[in-house]
């Protein structure tokens, strides 16, 4: 019987669809970026007991894709985050990206190619701060502008696949909470910026000069939530290995401790 810990499971389920799909089996159902990241998390956290091939623990063969106490991804998440009572299996306090990656890797462990190049954190940081010009808009650990979302803890709340899609197709994968807005006051003044908060009567945003602005909707002549983003796509400007490097760096950002 699976012991479900709502304390750890519920926050992860709330992050769907960033967390893995609740189905088992085929590799096509899991993003390659998540599988790749999961292989690294597994090697660092799980292989010490289960071994590199997943068959070190007696009676357990993780590479088989079949598990005695879990058939769905949700049940796997529960085991990983809650542990198994009465056994040596501990509870892991993984981020959403880490648990998503581990489950994706376990589902594809048998066919995983270990020679697939993983992203390099140091190279990714250099690209982020240099040629990619990401640091001209994004803030990380208290440094940088506030024009775009703060990425200080993005590795704790976004999966590898979600981050990769944001890099290669930012408009197609933009979250509603990060959409920019354009407002026109009754006297014709145009205000544009990144939305921070909104309710029925007001909206708060960071404008293009990084000033905090609060607007009463009753005072606006026009108000529009934009469906596009000023962030460029790096699909054609970075190679696949460079994208992997940037993702590796972003996944390392877990917030200041």
C-alpha positions in Angstrom: 0.0 0.0 0.0 1.3 3.4 -1.0 1.7 5.8 1.9 0.8 9.3 0.6 2.2 12.4 2.3 0.0 15.3 1.4 2.6 17.6 3.0 5.1 16.8 0.2 2.8 15.5 -2.6 0.2 18.3 -2.8 2.6 21.2 -3.6 4.1 19.1 -6.4 0.8 18.2 -7.9 -0.1 21.9 -7.8 2.8 22.5 -10.2 1.3 20.5 -13.0 1.8 20.5 -15.9 5.4 21.2 -14.9 5.4 17.8 -13.1 5.5 14.6 -15.2 2.4 13.3 -16.9 0.4 10.8 -14.7 0.9 7.9 -17.1 3.4 5.1 -17.3 5.6 3.7 -19.9 6.7 5.0 -23.3 9.7 7.3 -23.7 7.7 9.6 -26.0 5.6 10.7 -23.0 8.6 12.3 -21.3 10.7 15.2 -22.4 14.4 14.5 -23.2 15.5 17.4 -21.2 13.7 16.0 -18.1 15.2 12.5 -18.7 18.7 13.9 -19.0 18.4 16.0 -15.9 16.8 13.1 -14.0 19.8 10.9 -14.9 22.1 13.4 -13.1 19.9 13.7 -10.0 19.7 9.9 -9.9 23.4 9.5 -10.1 23.9 12.0 -7.3 21.2 10.9 -5.0 19.8 7.5 -5.8 22.7 5.5 -7.2 24.4 5.2 -3.9 21.8 2.6 -2.9 20.3 1.5 -6.1 23.4 1.4 -8.2 24.1 2.9 -11.6 22.0 0.1 -13.3 19.2 0.3 -10.7 19.5 -3.4 -9.5 21.7 -3.2 -6.4 18.9 -3.4 -3.9 17.7 -7.0 -3.5 14.4 -7.6 -5.3 14.4 -4.2 -6.9 15.2 -3.6 -10.6 14.5 0.1 -11.4 15.5 -0.3 -15.0 12.7 -2.8 -15.6 10.2 0.1 -15.5 8.0 -1.9 -13.2 7.7 -1.2 -9.5 6.1 -3.3 -6.8 4.6 -0.3 -4.9 3.8 2.1 -7.8 2.2 1.9 -11.2 1.5 5.5 -12.0 3.8 8.5 -11.9 1.8 10.0 -9.1 2.6 6.9 -7.0 6.2 7.2 -7.9 6.2 10.8 -6.8 4.7 9.8 -3.5 7.3 7.2 -2.9 10.2 9.5 -3.8 8.9 12.4 -1.6 7.5 10.3 1.3 9.8 7.2 1.4 8.6 3.7 2.3 7.9 3.0 5.9 9.8 0.1 7.4 12.5 0.1 4.6 15.7 1.9 3.9 14.0 4.0 1.3 14.1 7.6 2.7 12.0 10.6 1.8 13.7 13.1 -0.5 13.0 16.8 -0.4 13.4 17.2 -4.2 12.3 20.3 -6.1 9.6 20.0 -8.8 12.3 19.9 -11.4 14.3 17.2 -9.6 11.3 14.8 -8.9 10.0 15.3 -12.5 13.5 14.4 -13.8 13.9 11.4 -11.6 10.5 9.9 -12.6 11.1 10.6 -16.3 14.5 8.9 -16.0 13.2 5.9 -14.2 10.6 5.4 -16.9 13.3 5.5 -19.5 16.3 4.1 -17.6 16.6 1.0 -19.7 16.9 2.9 -23.1 18.8 5.9 -21.8 22.0 6.7 -23.6 24.6 7.8 -21.0 26.8 9.3 -23.7 24.3 12.0 -24.4 26.0 15.3 -23.6 24.8 17.0 -20.5 24.8 20.8 -20.1 27.7 22.5 -18.4 26.7 24.9 -15.6 29.8 27.1 -15.9 29.4 27.5 -19.7 25.7 28.2 -19.2 26.4 31.0 -16.7 28.9 32.5 -19.1 26.3 32.5 -21.9 23.6 33.8 -19.6 25.8 36.7 -18.5 27.5 37.2 -21.8 26.5 36.5 -25.4 22.9 35.5 -24.5 22.4 38.9 -22.8 20.0 37.3 -20.3 21.4 39.3 -17.4 20.4 42.6 -19.1 16.7 41.9 -18.2 16.7 39.1 -15.6 17.7 39.4 -11.9 19.6 36.5 -10.2 20.4 36.4 -6.5 20.0 40.1 -5.9 22.0 41.2 -9.0 20.6 42.6 -12.2 17.5 44.5 -13.4 13.8 43.8 -12.7 12.5 44.2 -16.2 11.9 40.5 -16.6 11.0 37.8 -14.0 13.5 37.2 -11.2 15.2 33.8 -11.9 16.9 33.3 -8.5 14.9 30.2 -7.7 13.8 29.1 -11.2 15.5 25.8 -10.8 13.4 24.9 -7.9 10.0 25.7 -9.5 10.5 24.9 -13.2 11.3 21.6 -14.9 14.2 21.1 -17.3 11.7 20.7 -20.2 9.7 23.9 -19.2 13.0 25.9 -19.1 14.1 24.6 -22.4 10.8 25.6 -24.0 11.1 29.0 -22.5 14.5 29.5 -24.1 13.6 28.3 -27.6 10.0 29.5 -27.7 9.4 32.2 -25.1 6.1 33.5 -26.5 4.6 30.1 -26.8 5.5 29.0 -23.3 5.0 32.3 -21.4 3.1 31.9 -18.1 0.1 34.1 -17.6 1.6 35.4 -14.3 4.6 36.8 -16.3 2.7 38.5 -19.1 3.4 42.2 -19.7 0.6 44.8 -19.7 -0.1 48.0 -21.6 -2.3 50.7 -20.0 -3.5 54.1 -21.3 -4.7 56.6 -18.7 -7.7 58.9 -19.2 -5.3 61.7 -20.1 -3.5 59.6 -22.8 -0.4 58.6 -20.8 0.8 55.1 -21.9 2.3 52.9 -19.3 3.8 49.5 -20.1 5.6 47.0 -18.0 5.7 43.6 -16.3 2.6 42.7 -14.3 3.3 41.9 -10.6 -0.2 41.7 -9.2 -3.8 42.3 -10.3 -7.2 42.2 -8.7 -10.7 43.4 -9.8 -9.9 47.1 -9.3 -6.2 47.6 -9.5 -3.0 46.4 -11.2 0.6 46.7 -10.0 3.5 46.5 -12.4 7.2 47.3 -12.9 7.4 49.8 -15.8 10.1 50.0 -18.4 12.2 52.3 -16.1 12.0 49.7 -13.3 9.6 51.8 -11.3 6.8 50.2 -9.2 3.5 51.5 -10.5 0.0 50.9 -9.1 -3.0 51.8 -11.3 -6.7 52.0 -10.6 -8.5 50.4 -13.4 -11.3 52.9 -13.2 -8.8 55.6 -14.2 -7.7 53.8 -17.4 -9.0 54.4 -20.9 -7.4 51.2 -22.1 -5.9 48.1 -20.5 -4.4 45.2 -22.3 -2.6 42.0 -21.2 0.0 41.3 -23.9 0.2 37.8 -25.4 3.7 38.2 -26.6 7.0 38.7 -24.8 10.0 40.9 -25.5 12.3 37.9 -24.7 13.9 36.7 -28.0 14.0 33.0 -29.0 17.4 31.4 -28.9 16.4 28.6 -31.2 18.5 29.9 -34.0 21.2 31.9 -32.1 22.4 29.1 -29.7 23.3 25.6 -30.6 21.6 22.7 -29.0 24.6 22.1 -26.7 24.6 25.8 -25.7 20.9 25.6 -24.9 21.7 22.6 -22.7 24.4 24.6 -21.0 22.0 27.5 -20.2 19.4 25.1 -18.9 22.0 23.5 -16.6 22.8 26.9 -15.2 19.1 27.8 -14.7 18.4 24.5 -13.0 21.2 25.3 -10.5 19.3 28.4 -9.3 17.5 27.2 -6.2 17.3 30.6 -4.4 19.5 32.1 -1.8 20.0 30.0 1.4 
